[in-house]
Amino acid sequence: MARVKSEKMFENITLAAESLFEKHGYIGTTISRIAKEAGTAPSNVYVYYSSKIEIAFAVFDPWLRERISELETRVAACTSARDQLSTLVEGLLIDIAGDETGRTLTLVQALATARKSDEYSPALLHWTEERILGMISRALPDGDPALLRSLAHVLMLAFDGVALRQNLRRTNAGEDYAVQSILNLLFFTLSSARAPAQRRMDEIGRDEAASS
């Protein structure tokens, strides 16, 4: 007979996991610890979640969606493509991937240690990459769609790398260089993605200026 699920217990388990992930990280948190913190048995945790990685996604999902939505608003408020791309990269890699509460680190550790038998939906990862692609595409409307999608994927990879280093003692210098390198890549794409007609107009303008 299937156990009846309690909304209160579901909330207790999720909040307990969130607190433990922040204190001990994903790897240092066990289902037994989550159960004890939530005031239930380990077997009961599996009534609500199929695996620890599913719990990690449940904790991380609403937080990341909110942060990405906030980032979209900041990017949209920028008036130039360069400012949009700068805001996107810095917000994604410094503010979100570098989050000091451990939420992003929790997800990346979960993905790094996941097994094929673990059940979780990649919907959040796909959603995030599509939102990143949307921000890049609005900044570079004339860019090649395949290239822009590749850039969005590169940003996701950089996001994973920065987040995974949150448990190491280090300065931010490495991340600062990485952010600037990615910005240089995006700015190069910006200059090369301009419409051919616009580039031709620039050439005509230079020719007219030279002959006057």
C-alpha positions in Angstrom: 0.0 0.0 0.0 1.4 3.4 -1.0 2.2 5.8 1.8 0.1 9.0 1.9 2.3 12.0 1.3 2.2 14.9 3.6 2.8 18.4 2.3 4.4 19.4 5.6 6.8 16.4 5.6 7.7 17.3 2.0 8.6 20.8 3.1 10.5 19.5 6.1 12.6 17.2 4.0 13.4 19.9 1.4 14.3 22.6 4.1 16.4 20.1 6.0 18.3 19.2 2.8 18.8 22.9 1.9 20.3 23.6 5.4 22.6 20.5 5.3 23.7 21.2 1.7 24.7 24.7 2.8 26.6 23.5 5.9 28.2 20.3 4.6 27.9 20.4 0.8 26.3 17.8 -1.4 28.9 15.1 -0.8 28.9 15.6 3.0 25.1 15.3 3.2 23.5 11.9 3.4 19.9 10.8 3.2 20.2 9.6 6.8 21.2 13.1 7.9 18.4 14.7 5.9 15.9 12.3 7.5 17.2 13.1 11.0 17.0 16.8 10.4 13.5 16.5 9.0 12.3 14.3 11.9 11.6 11.2 9.9 13.1 7.9 8.8 15.4 7.5 5.8 13.0 5.2 4.2 10.3 7.9 4.4 12.6 10.4 2.5 12.4 8.0 -0.5 8.6 8.3 -0.4 9.0 11.9 -1.4 12.2 11.8 -3.5 13.7 9.0 -5.6 17.3 10.1 -4.9 19.6 12.6 -3.2 20.3 14.3 -6.6 16.5 14.8 -7.1 16.5 16.6 -3.7 19.4 18.8 -4.8 17.5 19.8 -7.9 14.4 20.5 -5.9 16.4 22.8 -3.6 18.3 24.5 -6.4 15.6 24.8 -9.1 13.5 27.8 -7.8 16.6 29.7 -6.6 18.3 29.4 -10.0 15.2 30.3 -12.0 14.8 33.4 -9.9 18.4 34.4 -10.3 18.4 33.9 -14.0 15.2 35.9 -14.4 16.7 38.7 -12.4 19.8 38.6 -14.6 17.6 38.8 -17.7 16.0 41.9 -16.4 19.5 43.5 -15.8 20.7 42.5 -19.2 17.6 43.8 -20.9 18.1 47.2 -19.2 21.5 47.6 -20.9 21.5 49.9 -24.0 24.4 48.4 -25.9 25.3 44.9 -27.0 28.7 45.1 -25.2 27.0 46.1 -21.9 24.4 43.3 -22.3 27.2 40.7 -22.8 29.3 42.1 -20.0 26.3 42.0 -17.6 25.4 38.5 -18.7 28.9 37.0 -18.3 29.6 38.7 -15.0 26.2 38.0 -13.5 26.3 34.3 -14.6 29.9 33.5 -13.6 30.5 35.8 -10.7 27.2 36.4 -9.0 25.4 33.0 -9.7 28.2 30.5 -10.2 30.2 32.1 -7.5 27.3 32.1 -5.0 28.7 31.8 -1.5 25.7 30.1 0.0 26.7 26.9 -1.7 23.6 26.3 -3.7 25.4 26.3 -7.1 28.2 24.2 -5.7 25.6 21.7 -4.4 24.2 21.2 -7.9 27.5 20.9 -9.6 28.8 18.4 -7.0 25.5 16.4 -7.5 26.1 16.3 -11.3 29.7 15.4 -10.9 29.0 12.4 -8.7 25.7 11.3 -10.4 25.3 7.7 -11.5 23.4 6.4 -14.4 20.9 4.9 -12.0 20.1 8.2 -10.4 16.8 9.7 -11.4 16.7 13.4 -12.2 15.3 15.6 -14.9 17.8 17.7 -16.9 14.9 20.2 -17.6 16.5 22.9 -15.4 19.8 22.7 -17.2 18.2 22.9 -20.6 16.0 25.8 -19.4 19.1 27.7 -18.2 21.0 27.2 -21.4 18.1 28.4 -23.5 17.7 31.5 -21.3 21.4 32.2 -21.8 21.1 31.7 -25.5 18.1 34.1 -25.5 20.2 36.8 -23.8 23.1 36.3 -26.3 20.8 36.3 -29.3 19.2 39.6 -28.3 22.6 41.2 -27.9 23.7 39.7 -31.2 20.6 39.6 -33.4 22.6 39.2 -36.6 24.8 36.3 -35.3 24.8 32.9 -36.8 22.3 30.8 -34.7 24.6 27.8 -34.6 27.5 29.9 -33.3 25.4 31.6 -30.7 24.2 28.3 -29.4 27.8 27.2 -29.2 28.6 30.3 -27.2 25.7 29.6 -24.8 27.0 26.1 -24.3 30.5 27.4 -23.6 29.1 29.7 -20.9 27.3 26.8 -19.3 30.6 24.9 -19.2 32.3 27.9 -17.7 29.5 28.2 -15.2 30.1 24.5 -14.1 33.8 25.1 -13.7 33.5 28.3 -11.6 30.8 26.7 -9.4 32.9 23.5 -8.8 35.8 25.6 -7.5 33.7 27.2 -4.7 34.9 24.6 -2.2 38.6 25.5 -2.8 40.6 28.2 -1.0 41.6 30.6 -3.7 41.4 34.2 -4.9 39.1 35.4 -7.5 41.9 36.2 -9.9 41.5 33.0 -12.0 37.8 33.7 -12.4 38.4 37.3 -13.3 40.7 36.3 -16.1 38.3 33.7 -17.3 35.5 36.2 -17.3 37.5 38.6 -19.3 38.6 35.9 -21.8 35.0 34.9 -22.4 34.0 38.5 -22.8 36.7 39.0 -25.4 35.3 35.9 -27.2 31.8 37.3 -27.2 33.0 40.8 -28.2 34.9 39.3 -31.1 31.6 37.5 -32.1 29.8 40.8 -31.8 32.1 42.5 -34.2 32.0 39.6 -36.7 28.3 39.1 -36.5 27.2 42.5 -37.8 25.0 42.4 -40.8 26.9 42.5 -44.2 24.9 45.6 -45.2 26.0 47.5 -42.1 29.6 46.5 -42.7 29.3 47.7 -46.3 27.9 51.0 -45.1 30.9 51.4 -42.8 33.2 50.8 -45.7 31.4 53.4 -47.9 31.7 55.9 -45.0 35.4 55.3 -44.7 35.9 55.7 -48.5 33.9 58.9 -48.5 35.9 60.3 -45.6 39.2 59.4 -47.2 38.3 61.1 -50.5 37.0 64.3 -49.0 
